[in-house]
């Protein structure tokens, strides 16, 4: 049996741990989760390490050489592994990437899959090299994306679809012809979403684009960010309003209907309506109906910036 190591983050790599332990002689786990003991079967007897940058640079290569490791499988690692370390195992390092390549390179492909309204994603296994997500592809398992899926739903689906992946890897990796160089077409490297990417732009985003953003932020980023009366809130769930006539003459982000039983409706770009169904605030996670009871009124607006940000912008424009 192959001597192997798995490096990754839980729960993303949980299926791989179980399968690798059965199919190979798994001698080490490097997993980033403080509560890993509750996520790893008691049958797993190999030592467990935390994959910090220092450990990846200094401890990992020593461990690979001293245990004659032949294959390392990676799933959910944000650190760059030195090229010298990548060359130690006989079969190198194989990365399990939860997105299509080369269309969806980067740290959080699940977020970008949903935000970009992709109808299909993939679990892609590729050889690791000195760059992120650029190595030759060994295997691709396509996964359909259902309209309305949130980050949490799609991530769970990807985890479940990793079952049996280890056997596919072991069957194919001995055949060099199985590795295909990534195409240079449709190549995109998507950054890890910063605060700006999580912010709803009421003026420039359509109701569809806002819904995809909201779903991409739920629950991983606590919801899509907007501001109400100067305070930051997170929107976790919205829905389209079918059969409505465009409301022209209204400001994007304006609340046009707020009723404790009928809910909360906001106008978007092109006069489209969006129903805000779930919101996270300092008062808790509330339905749109309950949020209306806190004093939200028709004519009030959701904004892209807080009051303080608007004040600073006015100061800058005045100085200039």
N, C-alpha and C positions, 0 to 999 in steps of 0.2 A: 504493500500500500504506500501511496505517496505521503511524504512528510509535508504537512501544510500548516499555514498560519492564516488567520482571518483578521483583517483590520476593518473597523467600520463603526457605525453609530447605531444604537438601538432606539426604537424597535425595527428600523429599516432592514437591518441585516439578520434579523432573528431566524427567518427560514433558512438562510444560508448556513448559519451556525449548526442547526440540527442536521442538515443534509451533509455538510462537510465532515461532521463528527462521525457519521455512519459510513461514508464512502471513502474516507481517507484516514490517515494517522494524524489527526489535528493536534499539534503540539503547543500552540499558543493562540491566545485571543487578545487583541488590542481593541477595546471598545470604549467609546465615549458616552457613558451614562452612569451617573452616580448610583443609580438604583439597579445596576445590571444584574444583581443576584436574583431579583424577582423576575427577570426576563430571560434568564438562561436556565435550561434544564439542569437538574441535579446530576444527570448523567455526564455532563461535561466536566471532566476532571483536569483539563489542562490549565496551566496558570493564566491568569487574567491581568492585563495591564491597561493603564490609561494612556491613550495615544497622544500625549502632548508633543509639542514641537521638539523639545529636548529629547524625549524618548525616541521619536522617529529618527532623529539625527544621530544619536549616540548609542542608545540601548538596542534598537531594532537590528542594525547590521550585525552586532555581536551575537544576538540571539539567533539570527538566521544562519550564521556560519557555525556556531557551536552545536546547533541541532540538525545540521545538514538539511535545511528546509529546501524543498524542490519547487514549491508553488505557493504564492501568496495571493489570496483573493481579497479585494478591497471593495467596500460598499459604504459610502458616506463619510469620506475622509476629506477634511478641508486643508490639510497640510501638504506641501510639496515634498515628495520623497526624492532625495538626491539620486542622480543617475547611477552613481557607483553602487548604491544599495539595490537599485532595480535590477542590476546585473548579477546579483549573488545567487538567487534561486535558479535551478536548471531551466524551469519553464517561465521564469520571470514573475511579474506582477500582472494580474488581470483585474480590471476595474469593472464593477457592476454599476452602470449609470442609469438612473431612473428617468430617462428621456431619450429622444431620438438624436442620433449623431449623423452629420455634423450640424444639424439645424438647431440643436438646443444644448450647446456646451455651456458649462458654468455651474455655479454652486447650488442653485435651487431650480432645477428643470421642472419640478412639479408646479411651482408658482407660475412660471412663464408659459407652460402648457395651457393652463386654465386662463390666464390673463389674455393670451393671444388667441383664444377661442379655437385651439387646435381640436380637430375631431378624432385624432389618433395620437397616441404616444407609444413609447416602447421601453422595454428593459434591454439595454444594450451592453454587451460584454466586449471590452476592448483591451488590447495590450497597453500597458502603461509605459509612457516615455517621459522625458524631462518636462514636457508641456502638459497642461491640463486638458484632458478629453480629446487628444489628438491622435492617439495610437490606432493601429489597424484593428478593425472590428472582427471579432470571432463569431458572435452570435447576436441575433436580434429577435426578441419576442414582442410582437405588436400587441398593443392594448387599446381598445376603443375608449374614447372619452364621451360619456353621456352628458348631454346638455343639462346644465344645472348642478353638476357635481362640484363639490367644494374641495379645497385643498385636502382636508381630512379624509374625505371619501376616496379621492383618487390615490392618496398615499397608502391608505389601507388596502386598496385594490392592487396596487403595485406590490406591496409586501406579500399578499396572498399568492400573486402570480409568480413569485420567485421560487415557489415550491417546485422541486424537480430540476431547477436550473443548474445545480452542481453536476448532475449526471450529464447534462447536455455539454457543459464545459469540459468535463473529463473525456468525453467521447470525441470531441472535436479538436482539442488543443494539440494533439500529437501530429495532426495533419497541417503542415504549413500553408497548404492551399486553402484552408478554411479561413485564414486571416485575409481580410480585404482592406486595402488602403482606403481611408475615408475620401469621399468626393470633395472637391473644392467648390462645388456648387451648393447654393442654399446654406452656406456656412454662417453660423452666428454664435457669438459668445455672449451670453446674457449674464450681467453682473448679479451679485447677491443683492436682493431688493433693499435699497436704503429707504429712508423716510419719504423721499420725494416720489418714489415709485408706488408707495402705498397711499398716496394722497389723491382724493377724488377731485378732478378738475371739472367742475360743473359746467363751466363755459364751453369747454372744448371737447368733452367726452359725451358720446351719445348714451342713451339709456342702456343699450346693450353693452357698451364698453364699461360702463359703471358696474353693471351686474357681473360681468366677467371678473373685474377687479375685486369686487366684494367677495365673490366665491373663492378667488385665489388667495385672499387674506384670511379665510376662515377655516380652521382656527389658528393657523400657524403664526399669524401676525396680529391676532386679536381683533381683526376686522379692518376694513378700509377706513382711512382717516378723513374726517371733515371737521369743521368748526361750527358751533352754534352759539350765538351770543358771546363769541370770543373764546369759548371753552372747547377744548378738543374732545371729540367723541369718536367712537368706532362703530361703523355700520357692518353688521354681520350677515344680514339677509335682506334681499330686496326681490321684487317681482315686477314683471312688465304688466302694463295695463292695456289689455287688448280692446280693440274696437273704438278707441278714443280718437277724437278729432284733435289735431295739434292746437296747443294753446299759445297763440302768437301774442306778442306784446308783454310777455312775462319774463322776468329775469331768471336765467338758469340758476337752480338751487333754491328758488322760491317755493315756500310751502303754500299749496293752493287748496288743500283740504286737510283738516285736522279734526277728527271726531273720535271720542272715547270708545265708540263701538265700531266705527267704519275704518279707523286707522289713519295713517299719515301718508300723504301724497305730495310728491315734489316734482316740479317741472325741470326738464333737462334740455339739452341742445335740440333745436328744431321743434320745440314745443312738446316734446314727448313727455309722458307721465311715467313716474316710477313710484311704486308703493314701497315704503320703507317698513320692513316687517320686524326686524330685530336690531337693537342698538345696545352697545355697551358704554356705560357712563360711570361716573363716580357713585351714582345711585344704584348701580348693579346692571345686570343684563336684562333689558326690558323689551317687551313687544312695542310696536309702534303705537298701539292703542294706549298702553300704560304711559308711554312717554308723553302723549298728548295731555294726560292728566297732570303732568308736572308744570303745565303752563304754556306749552307750545301753541302758537297761534298762526292762523292764516296771515300771510304777508311777511312773516319772519323768513329768514334765509339761512340756508347752509352755505358756508363759504369755504374757499380754499386756503385762507389764511386767518390767523387769529387777529384780534384787535391790536395786540402789541406789534405783530408783524406789519399790519397796515399802517400803524403810526410810524414805525421805522421807515417804511417805504415813502411815506409822505415827507419825512424829514430829509431823506436822501434826495428826493425830487426837488424839494425846496432849496437845498444847498446847491444843487446843480443848476 
